[in-house]
Every structure is written in C-alpha cells, then in structure tokens.
Amino acid sequence: QVHLVESGGGLVQAGGSLRLSCVVSGISLSPKSMNWYRQAPLKERELVASITDEDEVKYADYVKGRFTISRDNAERTVYLQMNSQNPEDTAVYYCKVVTFTGWSYWGQGTQVTISL
C-alpha cells in the first residue's frame, strides 16, 4: 500500500523559511512526477511546484524565486524549500505523486502558517 507522509510544516514569521519533506513508501519505482499542492481556507487546492523523474521543474508564478522543489529518488522523498514567506503562503501543503502507470497518491497534508 502506498503511503505519503509530509513533515516540516509549522508557524514562522513573514520573511522566514520552512522546508517540507514528503516520504513515499509502498512503490517499487521512483514516481514519474512528485508535486506539492496547497489549499488555503475557502480556496481551491492549487499546484505549487512539480518535479519529474528527469528533474524538470515547474513552479506557480507566485512562488518563483522563493520556493525550490527537489527530490531524492533513492529515498523516495520530495522536498519543498520555502524562503521569503508571506502570510499569503499560509495553507495546508499536500504532497502528490504520479506513477508511470498513471496512479496518483496524496499525502495527508501539513499546515504552514505565516504570521506578520
């Protein structure tokens, strides 16, 4: 059974940094893509960043230059380094992986809160 466990969320002041991690277990091959989404209260879940098995990355415009996604295939882990955070980054952050067979799996989410 596939499990995704996120960690690293918390409360930081504006301008601060957090590093999120998502460890994937239960899959034999490294995922085709690993992604971070976020969902703020009363808003739709949105894609923040993604990285493919060939290390191609994409970012939402509002995090470019501030967030960095990376992955460790051997450890089945994806990271999201978040710098220069602002209160608009407050949300629950979710990890999602997509396998080469087309299956998608989600983590349970980790809360990130940015205070003024």
C-alpha positions in Angstrom: 0.0 0.0 0.0 1.3 3.4 -0.9 1.8 6.0 1.8 2.9 9.6 1.6 4.0 11.3 4.8 4.6 15.0 4.8 6.5 16.9 7.5 8.2 20.2 8.1 5.2 22.5 8.4 4.8 25.0 11.2 4.5 28.6 12.2 7.0 31.2 11.1 7.1 34.9 10.8 6.9 36.7 7.4 10.3 36.6 5.7 11.1 33.3 7.2 11.8 29.8 5.8 10.5 26.3 6.1 11.5 23.1 4.4 8.8 20.5 3.7 9.5 16.8 3.2 7.4 14.0 1.8 8.5 10.5 2.1 6.8 7.9 -0.2 6.6 4.2 0.7 5.0 1.3 -0.9 6.1 1.8 -4.5 8.8 -0.1 -6.2 9.8 2.5 -8.8 10.5 6.2 -8.4 7.4 8.2 -9.3 7.1 9.9 -12.7 6.4 13.2 -11.0 6.3 14.5 -7.5 4.3 17.5 -6.7 3.4 20.0 -4.0 0.0 21.5 -3.8 -1.5 23.8 -1.2 -5.0 24.7 -0.1 -5.8 27.9 1.8 -9.1 28.3 3.7 -12.1 28.8 1.4 -9.8 28.4 -1.7 -9.3 25.7 -4.2 -6.3 23.4 -4.0 -3.6 24.6 -6.3 -0.3 23.3 -7.7 2.7 25.0 -6.1 5.6 23.1 -7.7 6.3 19.8 -9.5 9.4 17.8 -10.5 9.7 14.9 -12.9 11.9 11.9 -12.8 14.2 13.8 -15.2 14.3 16.7 -12.8 12.2 19.0 -14.9 10.7 21.5 -12.6 7.7 23.8 -12.8 6.5 26.5 -10.3 3.4 28.5 -9.8 4.2 32.1 -10.7 3.7 33.3 -7.1 6.5 31.1 -5.7 9.1 31.5 -8.4 12.3 32.7 -7.0 11.2 31.9 -3.4 10.5 28.2 -3.4 12.6 25.3 -4.6 11.5 21.7 -5.2 13.9 18.8 -5.2 13.8 15.1 -5.0 15.9 12.2 -3.8 14.9 9.2 -5.8 16.8 6.7 -3.7 15.0 7.9 -0.6 11.7 8.3 -2.4 11.5 11.8 -0.9 10.5 15.2 -2.3 11.3 18.4 -0.7 10.0 22.0 -0.9 12.3 24.7 0.4 10.3 27.8 1.1 12.0 31.1 1.6 10.8 34.7 1.9 7.5 33.5 3.0 4.5 35.8 3.4 1.1 35.4 5.0 -0.4 34.5 1.6 1.6 31.3 1.8 -0.5 30.1 4.7 -2.2 26.9 3.7 -2.2 23.2 4.1 0.5 21.8 1.9 -0.1 18.4 0.2 2.3 16.1 -1.5 1.1 14.2 -4.6 3.0 11.6 -6.6 2.1 10.2 -10.0 3.4 6.9 -11.1 4.4 5.8 -14.6 1.2 3.6 -14.7 -0.9 6.7 -14.1 -1.9 6.2 -10.5 -1.9 9.3 -8.2 -1.5 9.3 -4.5 -1.9 12.1 -1.9 -0.4 12.7 1.5 -2.4 13.9 4.5 -1.1 17.4 4.4 1.0 19.6 6.7 -0.1 23.0 7.9 2.1 26.0 7.1 1.2 29.3 8.9 3.0 32.6 8.2 2.5 35.4 10.7 3.1 39.1 10.3 
